[in-house]
Amino acid sequence: MSSAAAEPEQTEVRTKRPRVMPDVTRAIASDIFSGRYQSGQSLPTENELGVEHGVSRTVIREALKVLAAKGLVLSRPRIGTVVCEQDSWNIIDPQVLAWHAPHMLDDKLFDAILETRRAIEPLVTELASKRATLREIADLEAAWQGMAGAGEDVTAFSRSDIAFHQILYAASHNPIFRQIGNLIDTALKFTLEATATISRDRRAEAIEAHREVVEALRMRDEQAAGKAANHILDLAARDLVSAKQTKKS
């Protein structure tokens, strides 16, 4: 009886442990992003962090390894673990972006995301106009229809918008752009969340601009594809300005 009673407890420990470390990693990262721990500042010791988060030193050590791999912290002999300068942070890592609360993302980062998209997305769309398969064009149209049919459901609209760009980057059939697209996914998600309060009229404009991309790919029109991509980015820039003004007021 005693051995049978002990087994469920051991199983519970094994199933819980994988969830503990990511939560602790996220919590420490959030403390860094919020400024609780400043760049150049030493973190509390592993023992102190373990007490604060209610976990073992082993869990803390593994969490710090993950943060170090993302460029957030650096372990130094006789000094301990130090928060790195922001220039060292791997800010386009999807996990690093996901550790931010959307309201904590710096406006400069949103601007940088938009600049990156302006540099890449028109070319991606032009390549897709020449290389996309019929299946990819059909999938792109389905994502556009998801945007058009979302109505007042901003979450559904954003989900379809993100899917649209995932398909578009993949349809360039450039493996590097495909990987960049995967990195941009999380950034795009936060950008869309920041501009989620835009009016229905503005969403209608975005829907029309995305339709233009679908039509350009269907017609294999490279010039129209690049123009449509720039239209989407112009609308995104306008909505980002509005979101910043709303946040300040």
C-alpha positions in Angstrom: 0.0 0.0 0.0 2.8 2.4 0.9 4.7 1.9 -2.3 1.5 2.3 -4.4 0.7 5.5 -2.6 4.2 6.9 -3.3 4.0 6.4 -7.1 1.4 9.1 -7.9 3.5 11.6 -5.9 6.6 10.8 -7.9 4.7 11.1 -11.1 3.4 14.5 -10.1 6.9 15.8 -9.5 8.0 14.5 -12.9 5.1 16.2 -14.7 5.3 19.4 -12.9 9.1 20.0 -13.2 9.2 20.8 -17.0 6.6 23.6 -16.4 8.5 25.2 -13.4 11.7 26.2 -15.2 10.0 28.1 -18.1 7.8 30.0 -15.6 10.8 31.0 -13.6 12.8 32.0 -16.7 9.9 34.2 -17.8 9.6 35.8 -14.4 13.3 36.7 -14.2 13.2 37.9 -17.8 10.2 40.1 -16.9 12.1 41.6 -14.0 15.0 42.5 -16.4 12.6 44.0 -19.0 10.7 46.0 -16.3 14.0 47.5 -15.1 14.0 45.8 -11.7 17.4 44.5 -12.6 19.3 47.1 -14.7 22.0 46.5 -17.3 25.3 45.9 -15.6 23.6 45.0 -12.3 24.3 41.6 -10.6 21.3 39.4 -10.1 20.6 38.0 -6.6 22.5 34.7 -5.9 21.0 31.4 -7.0 20.0 30.7 -3.4 18.2 34.0 -3.1 16.4 33.6 -6.5 15.5 30.1 -5.5 13.9 31.3 -2.2 12.1 34.1 -4.1 10.6 31.8 -6.7 10.2 28.8 -4.5 12.3 26.5 -6.5 15.7 24.7 -6.2 19.1 26.1 -7.2 19.1 23.6 -10.1 15.9 25.1 -11.6 17.4 28.6 -11.2 20.7 27.5 -12.8 18.9 26.1 -15.8 16.7 29.2 -16.1 19.9 31.4 -16.1 21.4 29.3 -18.8 18.4 30.0 -21.0 18.6 33.7 -20.3 22.4 33.7 -21.1 21.7 31.9 -24.4 19.3 34.8 -25.3 22.0 37.4 -24.4 20.1 38.8 -21.4 22.6 37.8 -18.7 26.3 36.8 -18.4 27.9 34.8 -15.6 31.2 36.2 -14.4 33.7 34.5 -12.0 33.6 35.9 -8.5 31.0 38.5 -9.5 28.0 36.3 -10.3 25.3 36.7 -13.0 25.1 40.2 -14.5 22.4 41.7 -16.7 23.8 42.4 -20.2 23.5 45.7 -22.0 20.4 45.9 -24.2 22.4 45.8 -27.4 23.3 42.2 -26.5 19.7 41.1 -26.1 18.4 38.8 -28.8 15.3 41.0 -29.2 14.0 39.3 -32.4 14.0 35.8 -30.7 10.4 34.8 -30.6 10.7 33.6 -27.0 12.3 36.9 -25.9 9.5 38.9 -27.5 6.9 36.5 -25.9 8.5 37.2 -22.4 7.6 40.9 -22.8 4.2 42.1 -21.8 2.9 43.9 -24.9 2.6 47.2 -23.0 6.2 47.0 -22.0 7.6 46.9 -25.5 9.5 50.0 -26.4 8.2 52.2 -29.2 11.6 52.1 -30.8 11.3 48.3 -31.1 7.9 48.7 -32.9 9.6 51.2 -35.2 12.5 48.8 -35.8 10.0 46.0 -36.6 8.3 48.2 -39.2 11.6 49.3 -40.8 12.6 45.6 -41.1 9.3 44.7 -42.8 9.7 47.7 -45.1 13.2 46.4 -46.2 12.1 42.8 -46.7 8.4 42.4 -47.3 8.0 44.1 -50.7 10.8 41.9 -52.1 9.3 38.8 -50.5 5.9 39.6 -52.1 7.5 40.2 -55.5 9.3 36.8 -55.2 6.1 35.1 -54.2 4.3 36.6 -57.2 6.7 34.5 -59.4 7.2 31.4 -57.2 4.0 30.8 -55.2 2.3 27.5 -55.9 -1.4 27.4 -56.7 -1.9 25.8 -53.2 -0.1 28.7 -51.5 -2.1 31.3 -53.4 -5.3 29.4 -52.3 -4.0 29.3 -48.7 -3.2 33.0 -48.9 -6.7 33.8 -50.1 -8.2 31.7 -47.3 -6.2 33.7 -44.8 -7.5 36.9 -46.4 -11.0 35.6 -46.2 -10.5 35.0 -42.5 -9.6 38.6 -42.1 -12.6 39.8 -44.1 -14.9 37.5 -42.2 -13.7 38.4 -38.7 -16.1 41.3 -38.3 -15.6 42.8 -34.8 -13.5 39.9 -33.6 -10.1 41.5 -33.4 -8.5 38.3 -32.2 -9.7 36.4 -35.2 -8.7 39.2 -37.5 -5.1 39.3 -36.1 -4.8 35.5 -36.2 -5.7 35.5 -39.9 -3.4 38.5 -40.6 -0.5 36.6 -39.0 -1.3 33.5 -41.0 -1.4 35.6 -44.2 2.2 36.8 -43.7 3.4 33.3 -42.7 2.1 32.0 -46.0 3.5 34.9 -47.9 7.0 34.6 -46.6 7.0 30.8 -47.2 5.7 31.4 -50.8 8.9 33.4 -51.6 10.6 30.0 -51.6 13.7 31.6 -50.2 14.8 29.6 -47.1 16.4 32.7 -45.5 13.3 34.8 -45.9 11.2 31.9 -44.6 13.3 31.8 -41.4 13.1 35.6 -41.1 9.3 35.3 -41.5 9.2 32.9 -38.6 11.2 35.4 -36.4 8.9 38.2 -37.4 5.7 36.2 -36.5 5.9 37.1 -32.8 6.9 40.6 -33.5 3.9 41.0 -35.9 1.6 39.6 -33.2 2.6 42.2 -30.7 2.4 45.0 -33.4 -1.2 43.9 -34.2 -2.0 43.8 -30.5 -0.7 47.3 -30.1 -2.9 48.5 -32.9 -5.9 46.3 -32.0 -8.1 49.3 -31.2 -8.1 50.7 -34.8 -11.5 51.4 -36.2 -13.4 49.0 -38.4 -12.9 51.3 -41.3 -9.2 51.1 -41.0 -9.4 47.3 -40.7 -11.4 47.4 -44.0 -8.6 49.3 -45.6 -6.1 46.6 -44.4 -8.4 43.9 -45.8 -8.5 45.6 -49.2 -4.7 45.9 -49.2 -4.2 42.3 -48.4 -6.7 41.4 -51.2 -4.5 43.4 -53.6 -1.6 41.1 -52.7 -3.7 38.0 -53.4 -4.7 39.3 -56.8 -1.2 40.3 -57.7 0.0 36.8 -56.9 -2.9 35.3 -58.9 -2.0 37.4 -61.9 1.8 36.8 -61.4 2.2 40.6 -61.5 5.5 41.4 -59.7 5.1 45.1 -59.9 1.6 45.1 -58.5 2.8 42.7 -55.7 5.5 45.1 -54.5 3.0 48.0 -54.6 0.4 46.1 -52.6 3.0 45.1 -50.0 4.0 48.8 -49.6 0.3 49.7 -49.3 0.0 47.3 -46.3 3.1 48.7 -44.7 1.9 52.3 -45.2 -1.3 51.4 -43.4 0.7 49.6 -40.6 2.8 52.7 -40.1 -0.3 54.9 -39.9 -1.9 52.6 -37.3 1.3 52.4 -35.3 1.4 56.2 -35.0 -2.2 56.2 -33.9 -1.5 53.5 -31.3 1.4 55.6 -29.9 -0.8 58.7 -29.6 -3.5 56.7 -27.8 -0.9 55.3 -25.4 0.4 58.8 -24.5 -3.1 60.3 -24.0 
